[in-house]
Amino acid sequence: MKDRVFRPDGKGTAGAAGASWFALRTDSPQALADHVRAADSADIKRHFANGDFEEWLRDLYKRPDLAEAVRRLRAAWRSHYIPRAEIIAILETALHRAS
């Protein structure tokens, strides 16, 4: 199992950052899918707009295929809605193909 701590602003300490710090398993995208289900909508929208999901999938999860799928989704995205369901679908479709 691999764990990573995500810090949205990359500054401070766990105590200073509070709830913005969390650890997820990176040996399966399921942990990220589960986190996206529970995450605040504003956080999802911000991270999606910044390309953070693509970076995490490519660099932490070592899944360039999923990063590319999220990149394509972002290229077609209209910023008036939160793409929570679409991100989860990308992550979970990959899990079903692998099993």
Secondary structure as GFF3:
##gff-version 3
##sequence-region A 1 99
A	DSSP	beta_strand	3	6	.	.	.	ID=ss1
A	DSSP	alpha_helix	14	17	.	.	.	ID=ss2
A	DSSP	three_ten_helix	18	20	.	.	.	ID=ss3
A	DSSP	beta_strand	22	25	.	.	.	ID=ss4
A	DSSP	alpha_helix	30	38	.	.	.	ID=ss5
A	DSSP	alpha_helix	41	50	.	.	.	ID=ss6
A	DSSP	alpha_helix	52	55	.	.	.	ID=ss7
A	DSSP	pi_helix	56	60	.	.	.	ID=ss8
A	DSSP	alpha_helix	64	76	.	.	.	ID=ss9
A	DSSP	alpha_helix	84	98	.	.	.	ID=ss10
###
